[in-house]
Amino acid sequence: MLARISAEIPAGDAWQYEPKWDGFRALVFFDGANANLQSRDLKPLARYFPELSDGLARVLPRSLVLDGEIVIFGERGLDFDALLMRIHPAESRVRKLAEETPAAFVAFDLLADGGDDLRARPLAERRQRLESALRGVAPPAYVTPVTRDRELAQDWFRRFEGAGLDGVVAKRLDDAYHPGQRSMLKVKHLRTVDCVVGGFRWNQGQEGESVGSLLLGLYDKDGVLAYVGHTSSFKAAEKRALVETLSPFLTDDERAGFGGGRTPGGPSRWTDARATAWVRLRPELVCEVSFDHLQGERFRHAATFRRWRPDKPARACTFGQVVSAIPVELQQVFAARP
């Protein structure tokens, strides 16, 4: 069951609100002896989180199917970078990381209890049974806090960003569980920032005809332009028009663009050299984009292009524009009951 973006938290007695966890969405299938983890695209995850499958098998009370999020609790809140490091081919490396940065599972829905399939039952009943089934459960299992108070949900939205949570999820109390459907609402933190366009990538198969994405940078405290992410939110005609817009800024000077700072990523297990090749630009063009989360010094997801900023000098596009959230201890999140 998926969620669609909403601009605001919905109001009314029909809704239940939860913090939006920033991790890997997963289902847990526990048969009373073994706990299997599955991603939302049906891939097994136990190999990457052996401490979690073993730990859940120890603490879950009986046969259950749970929906929730795999997270890692870091010193400053949720640590998504630590999660990404688990997707690694070497089992020895995974085992080492499992000891150093153990994962946890935050449950927010109960799909089956023993042989009882709950997917057709209303959320209010599933939540009640989830709390009953996992009452007093020990780590690495947790149950997400919920509220039906919109004002409290808005407080969570503001207060828990410092713990790494990236918004609030709203679910209808009378709704059944609809696999594959965007039946929930998610309200995410959204900000704008002015970035330097330090390069771009062509649309694959349309080199010289259509721009696929703009590569964005911000200047750090040492005056170095660091790559922070990309934006590709353009229509087909706009991508063709960008070829002419960008052409006056093309350069072969490796000192320009991201030459001295963080650069766009190279090939990986998921991408090849052709997919990551990029074209360098003189760092003079500035655009405003919106983004949801700055993870370290990178946008977590692709930014959304809003407008060009010809009035903004490139050197004014610094990390200082971005206000960092104040860290919040995760214990405050789990203690946030109505």
Summary of the structure (lengths in Angstrom):
residues: 338
radius of gyration: 22.3
end to end distance: 25.3
largest distance: 65.7
contacts: 1038
relative contact order: 0.15
helix: 23%
strand: 33%
